[in-house]
Amino acid sequence: MVQQWGIKFAVLLITDHFGKIVANVCEKLLKQGPLTLDLLVRYTELSTVHVKNSLLVLIQHNCVQPFHFQGVTIDESKVKTQYLVLFDNILHRARFPKFMEIVSEELGDKCAQIFKGLLHNGRLNLKQMVDRASQEKAEAEDTVRESLCKLLMARYVERCPIPEVSIVEEVDDKKKRGSKAAKEFKAPVTTEDRVREAATHGDTARFSLTADTGYNSDEETKPSDISVAENVAKEESTLWRANFEEFIRYLRDKALIENVRTRMDDGAATVLRAILEATRNKEKQVKIEKSVPLPLDTIFTEVMKTENGRTMTMDRVKASLVQLGCSNQMLYEYIIDLEHIIHWARNEEVESIVLKRYGRDAYRMFRYLSKAKQFCPTDKIADDTLVEKKEAPKLLFKLWKENYLQMEKVTVTLSAGNTGKLSTIYMWQVNQPLLWEHVLDELYHGALNLKLRIAFEQETNEEILNIPKKKINDSEPLRKKHRRLQNVILLLGSSLIKLDDTIMLFNDF
């Protein structure tokens, strides 16, 4: 479930990009979950035409995925299409500059121009890419095709998902409830996860420019049955889009490496980078608990390919693996606990927030509880963290009111001398999953405020921003106002970028 401020932030992004009508439709999908066209018309109080056009815009820009439930007893003629909003894809729209920078650095300007068109238009086929490139820089079709192939090889672009997928509606199985099921508990798969998985093509078709991949979905049509002309026509009509998942994986790896470099050293960061690079295309999703298993020889070979790794010996690589807490399993294959690194980074971020907001005493108590991972009484916390016993309850209650701590009241009977008297002891705990959700919602709130402030500065100073540069240079007062405004917008923008990095840490990694 998307948090309150997350919904407001997503709606603001859609409003900025597509207007209020589209944002209205998007907001209802975010709040209500998947809806049919009829329900959307009822909830938004818009005309059917407006809702349809809004959905087309959202689908074109990869913010909504149509699907329907395929039940055993359901009449096929009565099955209605539902529309699922893709919250993460909406947030990715604020990260387009980051994605453009990655493509430009890795693949060059020509690929960056093709990719820019995909970000701007949502989805394009090869013919549309060629037409767009010819209008801008008169690029030949072969050049566009080559650039698209590079983007596909890097997995920064993918074939668009199936337009509408069918999934089986899940039914609760009461028989699965029990001790055995409890021991084998796994996080439930959401409808969004199931729809995404069903709509995504296999890797061969997903990242291949060739339209014919051997067989169609019915596994009846063979390559020999399709003429060259038909194959070319399919290639030109196939729709492509940016593969956000690969960019988030890139940014996740970068965050993991920098975190390890800060906490440990360059050697451990180099080994981690080599492992992540070697297993990049083997990962099935971005949010993974552990790295793909690799033997020591393969790890050492990958380390030698890096500039910093050429000076590392086998013993140094082994020592770095120990630093990373590698477990040696499955016939000497090594696995890194990536989830542990992410959790450590999240805890560090939350602790820094507590330190800035509530002071060092509150920070010490919060850090103590975070490490304890259990309920602790007020007096014990105060004694172990060297905080005055009069101040400790005040700070703990303050953290509790702000949803940074959980509190339980325990009633106990006093010693024999005070027979019959009861006393209440307050117990405190840090519940990390709940806390991280609360912090994420606060981060969305902060991002929303920054976006609104940037829009306010641009709107109130629109006249200054539109003054010709020559006129600004001729007037000293105007130059000072313009410089101040640029500095303010630059500072707010850089703050938003840093805040978004933290949002990805809590939401995407």
Buried (B, 14 or more C-beta within 10 A) or exposed (E): EBBEBBBBBBBBBBBEBBEEBBBBBBBBBBBEBBBEBEBBBEBBEBEEEBBBBBBEBBBBBBBBBBBBBEEEEEEEEEEEEBBBBBBBBBBBBBBBEBBBEBBBEBBEEBBBBBBBBBBEBBBBBBBBBBBBBEEEEEBEBEBBBBBBBBBBEBBBBBBBBBEBBEBEEEEEEEEEEEEEEEEEEEEEEEBBEBBBBBBBBEEEBBBBBEBBBEEEEEEEEEEEEBEEEEBEBBBBEBBBBBBBBBBBBBBBBBBBBEBBBEBBEEBBBBBBBBBBBBBBEEBEEBBBEEBBBBEBEBBBBBBEEBEBBEEBEEEBBBBBBEBBEBBBEEEEBBBBBBEEBBEEBBBBBBBEBBBEEBEEBBBBBBBBBBEBEEBBEBEBBBEEBEBEEEBBBEBBBBBBEEBBBBBEEEEEEEEEEEEEEEEEEBBBBBBBEEBBBBBBBBBBBBBBBBBEBBEEBBEEBEEBEEEEEEEBEEEEEBEEBBEEBEEBBEEBBEBBBEBBBBBBBBBBB
